[in-house]
Amino acid sequence: MKKKLLILQNAFHFRSFSFFKYIFFKKRRRKIKSKATKYFYELPCIDFDEWASTQNKDLYLEMKKFQDEFVLFEKKFDFSHLGGSRGLDQFSALYFFTILLKPEFILETGVANGYSTFSFLSGIHQNKKGFLVSNDLPPLDIKKENWDYIGQMVPEQFKPKWKLFLGADKNNLKNITKNYDFDLAHFDSDKTKSGKMFCIETVIKNNSKHPLILIDNCADDFFWQGLKVENYSKFIFEQNKKRFGALIYKEHLSRLLLD
Ligand SMILES: C[S@@+](CC[C@H](N)C(=O)[O-])C[C@H]1O[C@@H](n2cnc3c(N)ncnc32)[C@H](O)[C@@H]1O
């Protein structure tokens, strides 16, 4: 009962009620997820490490070193404050993309303990250039005093290059994307089809730079099958046995050896 009250209180605080739809259709969602995962994992894909090593061998080796060091780094943290889950499996691909593209502004949704956040900021630190803007809705069953653990993996020295917004994507992303012109975006937050579409459409509509867009959670439903974005091509990458989607502006394909 206490937990239900906490969820309700947080839902009102963040004006975020899609969570209830998510719980309500839990059984149906699970059924769809197992079929969608099979579908997504049977599609042709690009092996990320193979692609990365042909792009830039030195950077690929640096990414592997980052991956090895990360294994020791993550052991320092207690993830139980935010529900106990680890983070993104393909975190080092984000480090690679950041150094390869040298973006001025990066957008990410979904921070949790900060695997993706730490990876982007490590790339920014290496580039000596760039800024990361993150949005995250704290899990609604987590007490306010634990919200401080969002992004707990980000070291103090990286914080000047980072701005974190707390709240639902649907409430925050319009303003965020109007205030920054993003070159790179990563969506790992709202798992619903409409939530993922909202993130993609909002960043494309409000930005002039045709950002490269990476999307996690593509295997949760049939969102990928129907996804079509004007002037963008779709690719699936696989790293550490985990697949993620990429939307790449057609005019940028040749410089990434993807045409
Ligand atoms: C899988 S975790 C992100 C993991 C993170 N990218 C990493 O690499 O460690 C997803 C996060 O998105 C948040 N989230 C869920 N729905 C959201 C929404 N509608 N808007 C913003 N964030 C949301 C969750 O509370 C959680 O913190």
The ligand as an SDF file (V2000), in Angstrom:
LIG
                    3D

 27 29  0  0  0  0  0  0  0  0999 V2000
   16.9490    1.5850  -18.7050 C   0  0  0  0  0  0  0  0  0  0  0  0
   17.0560    2.9820  -17.7170 S   0  0  0  0  0  0  0  0  0  0  0  0
   18.3210    3.9440  -18.4770 C   0  0  0  0  0  0  0  0  0  0  0  0
   19.6600    3.2990  -18.3900 C   0  0  0  0  0  0  0  0  0  0  0  0
   20.7980    4.2240  -18.7760 C   0  0  0  0  0  0  0  0  0  0  0  0
   20.6770    4.7090  -20.1360 N   0  0  0  0  0  0  0  0  0  0  0  0
   22.1130    3.5240  -18.6110 C   0  0  0  0  0  0  0  0  0  0  0  0
   22.8220    3.3210  -19.6080 O   0  0  0  0  0  0  0  0  0  0  0  0
   22.4400    3.1820  -17.4730 O   0  0  0  0  0  0  0  0  0  0  0  0
   15.6300    3.8650  -18.1630 C   0  0  0  0  0  0  0  0  0  0  0  0
   15.4230    5.1690  -17.3950 C   0  0  0  0  0  0  0  0  0  0  0  0
   14.4090    5.9290  -18.0710 O   0  0  0  0  0  0  0  0  0  0  0  0
   13.4850    6.4150  -17.1100 C   0  0  0  0  0  0  0  0  0  0  0  0
   12.1870    6.6410  -17.7650 N   0  0  0  0  0  0  0  0  0  0  0  0
   11.1640    5.7610  -17.9280 C   0  0  0  0  0  0  0  0  0  0  0  0
   10.1200    6.3480  -18.5380 N   0  0  0  0  0  0  0  0  0  0  0  0
   10.4930    7.6250  -18.7780 C   0  0  0  0  0  0  0  0  0  0  0  0
    9.8440    8.7470  -19.3890 C   0  0  0  0  0  0  0  0  0  0  0  0
    8.6090    8.6490  -19.8350 N   0  0  0  0  0  0  0  0  0  0  0  0
   10.5250    9.9100  -19.4640 N   0  0  0  0  0  0  0  0  0  0  0  0
   11.8030   10.0080  -19.0000 C   0  0  0  0  0  0  0  0  0  0  0  0
   12.4640    8.9890  -18.4120 N   0  0  0  0  0  0  0  0  0  0  0  0
   11.8160    7.8170  -18.3000 C   0  0  0  0  0  0  0  0  0  0  0  0
   13.4690    5.3120  -16.0480 C   0  0  0  0  0  0  0  0  0  0  0  0
   12.9390    5.7360  -14.8160 O   0  0  0  0  0  0  0  0  0  0  0  0
   14.9560    4.9720  -15.9620 C   0  0  0  0  0  0  0  0  0  0  0  0
   15.6260    5.8430  -15.1000 O   0  0  0  0  0  0  0  0  0  0  0  0
  1  2  1  0
  2  3  1  0
  2 10  1  0
  3  4  1  0
  4  5  1  0
  5  6  1  0
  5  7  1  0
  7  8  2  0
  7  9  1  0
 10 11  1  0
 11 12  1  0
 11 26  1  0
 12 13  1  0
 13 14  1  0
 13 24  1  0
 14 15  1  0
 14 23  1  0
 15 16  2  0
 16 17  1  0
 17 18  1  0
 17 23  2  0
 18 19  1  0
 18 20  2  0
 20 21  1  0
 21 22  2  0
 22 23  1  0
 24 25  1  0
 24 26  1  0
 26 27  1  0
M  CHG  2   2   1   9  -1
M  END
$$$$
